Amino acid sequence: MNSDILFIVFGYLNPKDLLLCSLVCKEFNEIANHNVIWKQLFIQNYNTLHFIQPSYKQSYEICYKLTKFMKQFNLVMDLDGLSELSEIIISNKSLTEIPQELSVLTNLQKLSLSNNHITEIPKELVALTNLQQLYLYSNKITEIPKELSALTKLQMLNLSDNHITEIPKELSALVNLQWLWLYDNQITEIPKELSALTNLHWLNLSNNKITEIPKELSYLPIKI
């Protein structure tokens, strides 16, 4: 079939049908994933200047997943409103993962997803460069990604009551951090590099497996 005709036909399809067509053959795959097709879908469904990605398919997917996530927790608003959102609080909702699409909400200052069933902190959250408060306590997180060190505006970080075994030394880059809660985990030692956190007012590491405090940290207000 002529490619021009296929473009016209595919232009009437919804995203689900486009995905199915992309599995038929190489030619269908190329047309079903073409930027022109997805630009049309993006404009029809979202028509926003926010969250534009390198391809319109990526832009569509991000907007779709964001709006679905927000509606799931009754945080319904238009995409322009989402782009200006400064805080998200979702607790006690049995949430199992943090959608990596939240990383496009670059005006977020507070993210609280405590008392859920989250197992992992996505590295994509490092894009939240304005984040000042991150609360993920009482989840099932096993690791603190060293990439969190890029969140240099962070002032409060609460990862208590999880399954964390190690504090990455890279957290020493969080120079504006004032409050750090890591109690009720499985941590065995405190990296001496945390001595760089000169603005820290409180570090709670109680109910872990720590036996000593490095002498470099003797001046910090630590509870173990």
C-alpha positions, -999 to +999 in steps of 0.1 A: +000+000+000+012+035-008+029+052+022+010+084+017-023+065+020-010+047+051-002+081+067-037+092+061-052+060+075-029+059+105-038+095+113-073+083+123-061+057+147-059+060+185-026+052+204-037+017+212-043+008+176-011+025+165+008+003+189-008-028+174-001-017+139+035-011+147+039-048+154+027-059+119+058-051+098+087-027+095+069-002+073+039-001+096+062+003+126+080+033+110+047+051+102+030+043+135+060+058+153+064+088+130+066+122+147+039+137+125+014+111+136+021+116+173+022+154+169-014+152+157-024+130+186-005+152+211-022+184+199-057+167+198-055+154+233-032+177+253-023+208+233+001+222+259+035+239+256+047+221+287+064+187+289+076+188+253+102+160+247+125+152+218+097+134+201+059+139+202+054+103+211+074+108+243+055+140+250+022+121+246+033+092+268+044+116+296+012+136+295-009+105+294+009+088+324+009+121+344-028+127+340-036+091+347-015+091+379-031+124+391-067+112+384-060+080+403-054+099+434-080+126+428-054+152+420-071+163+388-059+194+371-050+205+336-015+201+323-008+238+325-016+236+362+005+205+367+035+224+353+032+249+381+026+223+409+047+229+439+038+199+461+024+164+459+012+145+490+000+109+486+001+088+517-015+055+528-026+047+492-007+014+487+014+031+460+041+006+448+062+028+426+071+064+420+063+072+383+095+085+367+072+109+347+071+131+379+106+142+370+091+167+345+074+186+373+104+208+378+086+233+400+079+207+427+093+218+461+077+191+482+071+154+474+056+133+502+048+096+494+050+082+528+033+051+542+030+033+509+047+002+494+074+018+473+105-003+468+127+020+447+136+057+442+138+063+405+170+081+394+149+104+372+139+123+402+172+142+401+155+164+375+134+179+403+161+206+409+138+228+430+128+201+455+133+211+491+114+184+510+113+147+502+093+124+525+094+086+517+092+071+551+074+039+559+079+023+526+099-007+514+129+011+499+162-008+499+186+016+484+193+054+483+205+062+448+237+082+448+221+104+421+200+121+448+231+141+455+221+163+426+191+177+445+212+204+461+182+225+472+170+197+494+165+208+530+145+179+545+149+142+536+130+115+555+137+079+545+130+063+579+113+030+584+125+014+552+149-014+544+180+007+536+214-009+543+238+019+532+242+056+531+259+067+499+288+090+506+276+112+476+248+126+499+276+148+513+268+170+482+234+180+497+249+211+513+216+227+521+203+197+540+190+206+575+170+175+586+179+139+577+158+110+591+171+075+585+159+057+617+144+022+616+165+009+587+193-017+584+222+007+581+256-005+595+278+025+592+279+063+587+302+076+559+326+102+572+320+123+541+287+135+557+309+159+577+304+182+547+268+187+557+275+218+577+239+230+577+225+199+592+205+205+623+194+169+630+205+134+619+184+106+633+199+071+628+183+053+657+172+017+654+198+007+628+229-015+631+255+013+637+281+007+664+302+038+661+302+074+649+333+085+628+353+111+647+348+134+617+311+136+625+315+142+662+302+178+659+270+168+642+237+164+661+234+126+656+210+102+673+219+065+670 
